[in-house]
């Protein structure tokens, strides 16, 4: 079909609707499932942040990064680096377990899986929450392999416990990272001016690295920044402009990744 054969749509033709999809997480071990749910704090027991609370807090940081908060950009970098480091760790653990399972001579070993796996839908507002869910899935596979290796005698109990607890501790550490972020409705122009917001941000979260402040370093999956009242641009730098309204950024359900 040539271009001249294409019949143009009439004015006022209904536009295509937004894209919708589904994502599901399937887990086979209680160790991984506990990382999804977390634990409420009680007397004598501190709370444990699960995937859900991690994603909720990360959503706020994601929106703040879109609205020119350099601390939000910094926290997304921390999350990205933590996920990358843990992925590398789980790959090393999985390789070691795979080698143990293949060193059984003529015995072929199939990694154990649950007869009734735990399956939940995922609906997050940003890609790093999905990356974290994938990490939980990877940990789940490591636990399955460790339990299987222990069952057939290819891994001793102490080593099995070490692998399982190390992985869980690493994921819990990842889920704690967004808890250190404080939403102060700050923009890069506030830091340039050294105003009260800037002072509070430094007190609560430290000094943001210069390359992050200038917008030269952002997380690979960071959101596109909106046109901002602060007048900041990664290429143009700072100039004076009115401050943004003192309101919490709304959650954009159609957030771009």
Buried (B, 14 or more C-beta within 10 A) or exposed (E): EEEEEEEEEEEEEEEEEEEEEEEEBEBBBEBBBBBBEBEEEEEEEEEBBBBBBBBBBBBBBBBBBBBBBBBBBBBBBBBBEBBEEBBEBBEEBBEBBEEBBEEEEEEEBEBBEBEEEBEBEBEBBBBBBBBBBBBBBBBBBBBBBBBBBBEEEBBEEEBBEBBBEBBBEBBBEBBBBBEEBEBBBBBBBBBBBEEEBBEBBBEEBEEBBEEBBBBEBBBEBBBEBEEBBBBBBEEEEBEEEEBBEEEEBEEBEEBEE
